[in-house]
Amino acid sequence: MPAILASKEGLRVACALFNLLEAKDRKAVVKSLPVAEMATNKMAHLFLIHVANNLDDTQLTKKKVLHDVLVKIDDNIEDPCF
C-alpha cells in the first residue's frame, strides 16, 4: 500500500480499488492500515479521508481511523512542521 500511495495516480488507483471492495473486505483493509504513519504522509492522508468518507461502518471509522489520527495530532501538537 505505501508504494501505491506515493503518487497522485496511485492514490486514484487505491481509492478506486477501495470502492470496488465488498463491505467485509473494506473493514479488513481498514483494520490493517498503518493509520498513524499515513496521517503524516503527503499523499496517504488523502486515502484516509477517502476511507472515512466511504466506509459504511461508523464505529470502525471512529475507533480505527479517527482515534489513531487524533492521538497522532495530540503527540505532535507542539511540532511547528506538523
Residue pairs with C-beta under 8 A, 6 or more apart in sequence:
1 14
1 33
2 41
2 44
3 10
4 10
4 11
4 13
4 14
5 11
5 14
5 38
5 41
5 43
5 44
5 47
6 43
7 43
8 43
10 43
11 43
11 46
11 47
14 47
15 47
15 50
18 26
18 29
18 47
18 50
18 51
18 54
19 54
21 29
23 56
23 57
26 54
26 55
26 56
26 57
27 55
27 57
27 60
29 51
30 51
30 55
30 57
30 60
30 61
30 64
30 65
31 60
31 64
33 48
33 51
33 64
33 65
35 48
35 64
35 65
35 68
35 69
35 72
36 68
36 69
36 71
36 72
37 44
38 44
38 45
38 47
38 48
39 45
39 48
39 68
39 69
39 72
39 73
40 72
40 76
40 82
48 65
48 69
51 61
51 65
52 61
52 65
52 66
55 61
55 65
73 82
76 82
